[in-house]
Amino acid sequence: MARQSKVSKEEQIGYHKGSIETLINERKELYRLITIVDQLIKLHFDALQKLGVKLTKEEEKLEKKL
């Protein structure tokens, strides 16, 4: 016998809308953090190059992606 949901349609809608809003905000924050990390990586790459450190091909590829 299937168990009937005792949650109203309005409550379900509110729950899902709230979940979507929360996830969108989490995605925005994650993007912000990734942007900061990318900037820091770029700064370190630049500092290494100024110090005369030769980057490997993989590191050069990564730098170009930033």
C-alpha positions in Angstrom: 0.0 0.0 0.0 1.5 3.3 -1.1 1.9 5.9 1.7 0.1 9.1 1.0 2.0 12.4 1.4 0.5 14.6 4.1 2.4 17.7 2.8 0.2 20.1 0.9 1.1 21.1 -2.6 1.8 24.7 -1.5 4.3 23.4 1.1 6.0 21.2 -1.5 6.2 24.1 -3.9 7.7 26.3 -1.2 10.2 23.7 -0.3 11.4 23.2 -3.9 11.6 27.0 -4.6 13.6 27.5 -1.4 15.9 24.7 -2.4 16.5 26.2 -5.8 17.2 29.6 -4.3 19.7 28.1 -1.8 21.5 26.2 -4.5 21.8 29.2 -6.7 23.3 31.2 -3.9 25.7 28.3 -3.2 26.7 28.2 -6.8 27.4 32.0 -6.8 29.6 31.6 -3.7 31.5 28.7 -5.3 32.1 30.8 -8.4 33.4 33.6 -6.3 35.8 31.3 -4.5 37.0 29.7 -7.7 37.7 33.2 -9.1 39.8 34.1 -6.1 41.8 30.9 -6.3 42.4 31.4 -10.0 43.7 34.9 -9.3 46.1 33.6 -6.6 47.4 30.9 -8.9 48.0 33.5 -11.6 49.9 35.7 -9.1 52.1 32.7 -8.1 52.8 31.8 -11.8 53.8 35.4 -12.5 56.1 35.5 -9.5 57.8 32.3 -10.5 58.3 33.5 -14.0 59.9 36.8 -12.6 62.2 34.6 -10.5 63.3 32.8 -13.7 61.6 29.5 -12.9 60.9 27.5 -16.0 57.3 26.1 -16.0 56.6 22.7 -17.3 54.3 22.2 -20.3 51.4 21.2 -18.0 51.9 24.3 -15.9 52.0 26.5 -19.0 48.7 25.0 -20.2 47.1 25.6 -16.8 48.3 29.2 -16.8 46.8 29.8 -20.3 43.4 28.6 -19.0 43.4 31.2 -16.3 
